[in-house]
Amino acid sequence: ASSSSSSSSSSSSPSSVASSSSARPVSEVGVSAKSSVAAAAAVAASAASNDLVPVYGAEISHEALAKAVALLVAHAGFESVSQVAFEVLVDVARSYLERLGKILHFQQVVSHSAVASSDS
């Protein structure tokens, strides 16, 4: 009763989920962002001089989000992840953050209109 099959124990561990040949170590997935970090710094520097909120391009934003998702996946205990599963996680995170941003923007607009109507 104390022996267990290795196939049943390996299927429950998070690190063995992506055992196919297309799986890549989490440390290699979506983290090639050295050039995007320099570009983001340049955008932030120019925005700081104009007192504007920096707006990053889609590629820089995607790479930064991919790096964050890779860190979260690694923190959760995964050692590798398939590219398709990783892109799905990045897309889910992007969608969530977009909706959160829209909700926060709406709340800001509502609170500003409430303040403006109470002042008049």
C-alpha positions as MATLAB code, in Angstrom:
seq = 'ASSSSSSSSSSSSPSSVASSSSARPVSEVGVSAKSSVAAAAAVAASAASNDLVPVYGAEISHEALAKAVALLVAHAGFESVSQVAFEVLVDVARSYLERLGKILHFQQVVSHSAVASSDS';
ca = [
       0.000    0.000    0.000;
       3.015    2.310    0.455;
       4.221    2.040   -3.139;
       2.856    4.437   -5.709;
       3.252    4.557   -9.434;
       5.547    7.308  -10.707;
       3.149    8.273  -13.488;
       0.343    9.166  -11.107;
       2.607   11.221   -8.846;
       4.249   13.126  -11.707;
       0.942   14.163  -13.250;
      -0.049   16.066  -10.136;
       3.109   18.151   -9.787;
       3.001   21.573  -11.435;
       6.545   21.323  -12.769;
       5.729   18.321  -14.942;
       2.658   19.721  -16.677;
       4.530   20.781  -19.795;
       6.544   17.692  -20.589;
       6.179   17.898  -24.367;
       9.027   18.885  -26.669;
       7.514   22.364  -27.168;
       7.847   23.188  -23.476;
      10.494   25.730  -22.579;
      11.949   26.626  -19.203;
      10.027   29.458  -17.605;
      13.209   31.505  -17.358;
      13.445   31.585  -21.184;
       9.827   32.402  -22.030;
       9.076   35.992  -22.996;
      11.955   37.523  -21.067;
      14.143   38.885  -23.876;
      13.296   42.460  -23.050;
      16.672   44.213  -22.717;
      16.014   46.391  -25.758;
      12.452   47.067  -24.652;
      13.690   48.193  -21.231;
      15.915   50.770  -22.922;
      13.029   51.881  -25.131;
      10.720   52.121  -22.114;
      13.291   54.229  -20.285;
      13.527   56.578  -23.270;
       9.738   56.911  -23.427;
       9.553   57.543  -19.682;
      12.312   60.171  -19.881;
      10.586   62.044  -22.699;
       7.245   61.810  -20.910;
       8.784   63.136  -17.696;
      10.015   66.209  -19.534;
       6.498   66.818  -20.880;
       4.697   65.953  -17.615;
       2.654   63.319  -19.444;
       1.844   59.778  -18.448;
       4.099   57.530  -20.520;
       2.317   55.479  -23.155;
       4.187   52.363  -24.170;
       3.880   50.589  -27.485;
       2.117   47.276  -27.825;
       5.371   45.337  -28.206;
       6.961   46.815  -25.081;
       3.770   46.281  -23.091;
       3.472   42.680  -24.277;
       7.086   41.911  -23.356;
       6.710   43.464  -19.909;
       3.497   41.527  -19.280;
       5.118   38.320  -20.568;
       7.984   38.804  -18.131;
       5.530   39.352  -15.253;
       3.544   36.248  -16.206;
       6.762   34.205  -16.457;
       7.719   35.306  -12.950;
       4.264   34.395  -11.623;
       4.366   30.979  -13.304;
       7.833   30.303  -11.876;
       6.705   31.465   -8.445;
       3.773   29.047   -8.656;
       6.291   26.210   -9.008;
       6.294   25.515  -12.729;
       9.695   24.748  -14.226;
       8.535   24.764  -17.844;
       5.535   25.872  -19.840;
       4.366   25.333  -23.392;
       4.376   28.407  -25.607;
       0.639   28.113  -26.312;
      -0.277   27.891  -22.629;
       2.048   30.790  -21.848;
       0.494   33.007  -24.537;
      -2.985   32.168  -23.208;
      -1.913   33.254  -19.713;
      -0.443   36.483  -21.100;
      -3.654   37.161  -23.044;
      -5.818   36.529  -19.966;
      -3.650   38.888  -17.906;
      -3.820   41.540  -20.658;
      -7.592   41.271  -20.868;
      -7.945   41.503  -17.085;
      -5.699   44.565  -16.845;
      -7.509   46.283  -19.728;
     -10.876   45.766  -18.035;
      -9.480   46.933  -14.708;
      -8.148   50.077  -16.366;
     -11.525   50.794  -17.977;
     -13.315   50.329  -14.651;
     -10.881   52.619  -12.847;
     -11.176   55.234  -15.599;
     -14.971   55.064  -15.391;
     -14.836   55.480  -11.605;
     -12.594   58.525  -12.019;
     -14.959   60.089  -14.566;
     -17.967   59.445  -12.338;
     -16.279   60.890   -9.259;
     -15.142   63.986  -11.175;
     -18.619   64.583  -12.573;
     -20.105   64.173   -9.093;
     -17.676   66.758   -7.707;
     -18.402   69.140  -10.611;
     -22.162   68.839  -10.155;
     -21.931   69.421   -6.406;
     -19.835   72.574   -6.950;
     -22.479   74.213   -9.146;
];
